[in-house]
Amino acid sequence: MKKFLLLIVFNFLSFVLYIYGNTSIEHSRIKELSSFRIMGVIDLRTEKDYFSEVKYRTLNHEGGMKVTVLELLKNDVQDNKSGKWFYVLLTSPMWVDSGEWIEKYQKFLIFLPDDMPIFDFEE
């Protein structure tokens, strides 16, 4: 029984390290024209200004937000989280927290925290 529990704990820790490692590596590999899917809540600004009003906020749902990076901007800290600003093109439509449907091919300024996982990464 102890071996079984140790095996479960080991597998779980390996899985967590694998996910964290992939997330960190992928963030450092992001460049212009990289594509990926973001799961989680992200503020979307329609103006390319760090201090502009947040126009929309994504929902944390299974589809996520699919984007292509148009520009890599500055490293920053927002809400005590380090990350990077990106100017992105939405490549799939989605719902936002206001209940609005956002069509694809719109451009947004986003802040992506370093610890936020990304999926379906393509360089």
C-alpha positions as CSV (number, residue, x, y, z in Angstrom):
1,M,0.0,0.0,0.0
2,K,2.9,2.4,0.8
3,K,4.4,1.7,-2.6
4,F,1.1,2.5,-4.3
5,L,0.7,5.8,-2.5
6,L,4.4,6.7,-3.2
7,L,3.8,5.9,-6.9
8,I,0.7,8.1,-7.0
9,V,2.5,11.0,-5.3
10,F,5.5,10.7,-7.6
11,N,3.3,10.6,-10.7
12,F,1.3,13.7,-9.5
13,L,4.5,15.7,-8.8
14,S,6.0,14.7,-12.1
15,F,2.8,15.8,-13.9
16,V,2.9,19.2,-12.0
17,L,6.6,19.7,-12.9
18,Y,5.9,18.8,-16.5
19,I,3.1,21.3,-16.8
20,Y,5.1,24.1,-15.1
21,G,8.1,23.4,-17.2
22,N,6.2,23.5,-20.4
23,T,4.5,26.7,-19.5
24,S,7.7,28.4,-18.6
25,I,9.5,27.2,-21.7
26,E,6.7,28.1,-24.0
27,H,6.5,31.7,-22.6
28,S,10.1,32.3,-23.3
29,R,9.7,31.0,-26.8
30,I,6.8,33.3,-27.7
31,K,7.7,35.6,-30.6
32,E,5.9,37.5,-33.3
33,L,3.4,35.2,-35.2
34,S,3.4,32.6,-32.4
35,S,0.0,31.1,-31.9
36,F,-1.5,29.7,-28.8
37,R,-4.6,29.3,-26.6
38,I,-4.9,31.0,-23.2
39,M,-7.0,29.5,-20.5
40,G,-8.0,31.9,-17.7
41,V,-9.3,35.4,-17.2
42,I,-7.5,38.0,-19.3
43,D,-8.2,41.8,-19.6
44,L,-8.6,42.9,-23.3
45,R,-7.8,46.4,-24.3
46,T,-8.8,47.6,-27.7
47,E,-6.3,50.5,-27.6
48,K,-2.6,49.9,-27.8
49,D,-2.0,51.8,-24.6
50,Y,-1.1,50.1,-21.2
51,F,-3.3,52.6,-19.3
52,S,-6.3,52.4,-21.6
53,E,-9.7,51.1,-20.3
54,V,-10.2,47.4,-20.2
55,K,-12.9,46.9,-22.8
56,Y,-13.6,43.1,-22.3
57,R,-12.6,40.4,-19.9
58,T,-12.3,36.8,-21.0
59,L,-14.2,33.9,-19.4
60,N,-12.2,30.9,-18.1
61,H,-13.9,28.2,-20.1
62,E,-12.8,25.1,-22.1
63,G,-12.4,26.9,-25.4
64,G,-10.0,29.5,-24.1
65,M,-8.8,32.5,-26.1
66,K,-6.9,31.6,-29.3
67,V,-4.5,34.3,-30.5
68,T,-1.6,35.0,-32.8
69,V,1.1,37.4,-31.5
70,L,1.5,40.6,-33.6
71,E,3.9,42.4,-31.3
72,L,6.0,41.5,-28.2
73,L,5.9,44.5,-25.9
74,K,7.4,45.2,-22.5
75,N,7.9,43.0,-19.4
76,D,5.9,44.4,-16.5
77,V,4.3,43.6,-13.2
78,Q,0.5,43.7,-12.9
79,D,-1.4,42.8,-9.7
80,N,1.9,41.6,-8.1
81,K,2.4,39.1,-11.0
82,S,5.3,39.4,-13.5
83,G,4.6,38.9,-17.1
84,K,4.7,40.5,-20.5
85,W,2.5,42.7,-22.7
86,F,1.5,41.4,-26.1
87,Y,-0.5,42.9,-29.0
88,V,-2.5,40.0,-30.3
89,L,-4.9,39.0,-33.0
90,L,-7.9,36.9,-31.9
91,T,-8.1,33.9,-34.1
92,S,-11.3,32.3,-32.9
93,P,-14.5,34.0,-31.7
94,M,-15.4,33.8,-28.0
95,W,-17.8,34.9,-25.3
96,V,-16.6,37.5,-22.8
97,D,-17.8,38.2,-19.2
98,S,-20.3,40.9,-20.3
99,G,-22.2,38.2,-22.3
100,E,-21.0,39.7,-25.6
101,W,-19.8,37.6,-28.5
102,I,-16.4,38.7,-29.9
103,E,-15.7,37.9,-33.5
104,K,-12.3,36.7,-34.6
105,Y,-9.7,38.9,-36.3
106,Q,-9.9,41.7,-33.7
107,K,-6.7,43.1,-32.2
108,F,-6.2,43.4,-28.4
109,L,-3.5,44.5,-26.0
110,I,-3.1,41.8,-23.3
111,F,-0.9,41.2,-20.2
112,L,0.1,37.6,-19.9
113,P,1.4,36.6,-16.5
114,D,4.5,34.4,-16.5
115,D,2.6,31.7,-14.5
116,M,-0.5,31.5,-16.8
117,P,-0.5,28.3,-18.8
118,I,-0.7,28.4,-22.5
119,F,-1.8,25.6,-24.8
120,D,-1.6,24.5,-28.4
121,F,1.6,26.5,-28.8
122,E,3.0,27.0,-32.4
123,E,6.0,29.0,-33.3
